[in-house]
Amino acid sequence: MAKRGVMEVSLIFPPADIICKYYQGLIYLAARTCYSEKTPQQIWDEFLDEKVPAERVLKLIEHVVDSGHHSTIEHISFVFAISGVSRALSHQLVRHRIGVAFDQQSQRYVKYKEPLYVTPPSIEANAEALEEFERFRDTSEQVYHRFLEAGIPAEDARFVFPNAVTTNLIMTVNLRQLIHMAGLRLCILAQWEIRQMFKLIRKELMQADPYFGKLLVPKCVPLGYCNEKRNEDEHCKIRPHRNSVFRVWELYKQGKLREVPENEV
Ligand SMILES: Cc1cc2nc3c(=O)[nH]c(=O)nc-3n(C[C@H](O)[C@H](O)[C@H](O)COP(=O)(O)OP(=O)(O)OC[C@H]3O[C@@H](n4cnc5c(N)ncnc54)[C@H](O)[C@@H]3O)c2cc1C
């Protein structure tokens, strides 16, 4: 049966031209204010009047991002519309508490006529499991509708819904927190559905301005190593595990590694 929710993620604000025109400038403004005798108003006017070369803006931004001066990237935010994701996903998403705001479709106020559901690929691929999943889903839905007809409030009838039922959210997040969230959720150890959602968030941002899209990577990328216990066997090879890095470092300190000439690397 249909009843399939389709995940959609849209960057709804600001529009791409605003991001491209002002967002690097806002980070530059924040950083430059720290290091300059000029007022923020003067710095911003210089930026708007294009008196600051683009390379200079970029150089300063890269400096503050690389050295962890990350309050400067809290000044820019993005608003995403997210729909067709499971309640299993939304529960994980709203665990993020800092620098992010959510509003979510209410199962108290919405009486669902035709709820939609997310089916995990592992269940989809198993005919027997899929049949059982759909039977359970349909039974819970029938009970939900019977409860509503019996006058039970939607906020109570919803207790029979599975985690698979879909939901919609608006998420407003500043760049610092978006990088943090993507770092956790793009990791291959993150749950598949939320990982999928962050891939769509990255795609949206890449389309708006690749400079910001490229900042959304698994946390091991900026860190330089993986710190996940579940990857000690290094089945994910994006970066070496911390244990390997420290093992090599120990050998290096003991003089057991020879320097490899530049042209042999
Ligand atoms: C792969 C994976 C598996 C997970 N498994 C589980 C699980 O089994 N059970 C479970 O309950 N949760 C689980 N989580 C959720 C996880 O524990 C966090 O609650 C969630 O990722 C939110 O991230 P955060 O703690 O960085 O909070 P955010 O709100 O994103 O905070 C951002 C950063 O701000 C700082 N910060 C935020 N709040 C505080 C505070 N109160 N005090 C001090 N510093 C703060 C921290 O540096 C934090 O990293 C899992 C997450 C992932 C990615």
The ligand as an ORCA input file, in Angstrom:
! r2SCAN-3c Opt
* xyz 0 1
  C      25.562      8.471     16.612
  C      24.760      9.006     17.773
  C      24.227      8.145     18.706
  C      23.477      8.636     19.780
  N      22.955      7.748     20.689
  C      22.242      8.214     21.736
  C      21.678      7.326     22.711
  O      21.839      6.116     22.608
  N      20.955      7.857     23.734
  C      20.777      9.199     23.884
  O      20.143      9.623     24.838
  N      21.298     10.059     22.982
  C      22.019      9.614     21.921
  N      22.527     10.502     21.019
  C      22.264     11.944     21.205
  C      23.488     12.659     21.804
  O      23.837     12.123     23.055
  C      23.195     14.155     21.952
  O      22.150     14.354     22.880
  C      22.792     14.815     20.665
  O      23.651     14.404     19.611
  C      22.836     16.328     20.820
  O      24.175     16.768     20.675
  P      24.937     17.646     21.735
  O      24.987     16.979     23.068
  O      26.241     17.991     21.121
  O      23.993     18.893     21.969
  P      23.792     20.263     21.213
  O      22.585     20.873     21.706
  O      23.905     20.034     19.741
  O      24.963     21.144     21.766
  C      26.054     21.632     21.023
  C      27.241     21.710     21.941
  O      26.998     22.701     22.946
  C      27.571     22.279     24.186
  N      26.457     22.109     25.161
  C      25.141     21.937     24.872
  N      24.425     21.850     26.006
  C      25.306     21.935     27.011
  C      25.174     21.875     28.415
  N      24.007     21.726     29.006
  N      26.288     21.991     29.150
  C      27.492     22.162     28.581
  N      27.691     22.212     27.249
  C      26.613     22.111     26.477
  C      28.275     20.965     23.931
  O      29.609     21.220     23.590
  C      27.533     20.423     22.722
  O      28.289     19.498     21.956
  C      23.263     10.040     19.930
  C      23.813     10.905     18.981
  C      24.551     10.418     17.911
  C      25.114     11.382     16.906
*
